[in-house]
């Protein structure tokens, strides 16, 4: 999707679905987002009850950290094409992503 934006003669055709996808991942209020993974799998109690899952938990943490990097790159592309009317939403996404990164530690 990012390549479509960068290579399009009219990026606004692709911006709406890109914005919706970013919003759905970054502001995952309905499903609780990354916080739910942290609560469920990163707690000492879970690790104590499921010691054989420790490698899988490390993979999950690594994947979530990689997701943060991808989302950061996506927002860097998004800001280049976002209209003035959508700037508030973009700023909200930036703020939520910063909060997610802080919560991940």
C-alpha positions in Angstrom: 0.0 0.0 0.0 2.9 2.4 0.8 4.3 1.8 -2.7 0.9 2.7 -4.2 1.0 6.0 -2.4 4.5 6.9 -3.3 4.2 5.9 -7.0 0.7 7.2 -7.7 -0.1 10.3 -9.7 -3.0 10.9 -7.3 -2.1 9.5 -3.9 -5.5 10.6 -2.4 -7.0 7.5 -4.2 -5.0 5.3 -1.9 -4.8 7.4 1.2 -8.2 6.6 2.7 -7.7 2.8 2.9 -4.1 3.3 4.1 -5.4 5.7 6.8 -8.1 3.3 7.8 -5.6 0.4 8.1 -3.3 2.5 10.2 -6.1 3.7 12.5 -7.4 0.1 12.9 -4.0 -1.1 14.1 -2.8 1.9 16.1 -6.2 2.8 17.7 -7.4 -0.8 18.4 -9.8 0.4 21.1 -12.4 -2.3 20.3 -10.1 -5.2 20.8 -7.8 -3.6 23.3 -4.7 -3.6 21.1 -1.3 -4.6 22.2 -2.1 -4.1 25.8 -4.3 -7.2 25.7 -1.3 -9.3 24.5 0.8 -7.9 27.3 -1.8 -8.6 29.9 -2.4 -12.2 28.6 1.1 -13.4 27.8 3.7 -11.2 29.3 2.7 -11.4 32.9 4.9 -13.3 35.4 2.0 -15.5 36.3 1.5 -16.7 32.7 5.2 -17.4 32.3 5.2 -19.3 35.5 2.3 -21.5 34.5 3.6 -21.9 30.9 7.4 -22.2 31.1 7.5 -24.1 27.8 6.1 -21.0 26.1 9.0 -18.8 26.9 10.5 -19.0 23.4 7.2 -18.3 21.8 6.7 -15.3 24.1 10.1 -13.9 23.1 9.0 -14.3 19.4 5.8 -12.5 20.1 7.6 -9.6 21.8 10.0 -9.4 18.9 7.1 -9.3 16.4 5.4 -6.6 18.3 8.6 -4.5 18.4 8.9 -5.0 14.6 5.3 -3.9 14.2 6.2 -0.7 16.0 9.0 -0.1 13.5 6.7 -0.7 10.5 4.0 1.5 11.9 6.6 4.3 12.5 7.6 4.0 8.8 4.0 4.0 7.7 3.2 7.2 9.6 6.3 8.8 8.0 4.8 8.0 4.6 1.3 9.0 5.7 2.3 12.5 6.8 3.7 13.2 3.3 0.3 12.8 1.7 -2.3 13.6 4.4 -4.5 16.6 3.8 -4.9 19.5 6.2 -8.4 18.2 7.1 -6.9 14.8 8.0 -4.0 16.3 9.9 -5.8 15.9 13.3 -6.3 12.2 12.7 -2.7 11.8 11.8 -1.6 13.6 14.9 -3.8 11.4 17.0 -2.2 8.3 15.4 1.3 9.7 16.1 0.2 10.2 19.7 -1.3 6.8 20.1 1.7 5.1 18.6 4.0 7.0 21.0 1.9 5.7 23.9 2.0 2.1 22.5 5.8 2.3 22.3 5.9 3.5 25.9 3.6 0.8 27.1 5.8 -1.8 25.4 8.8 -0.6 27.3 
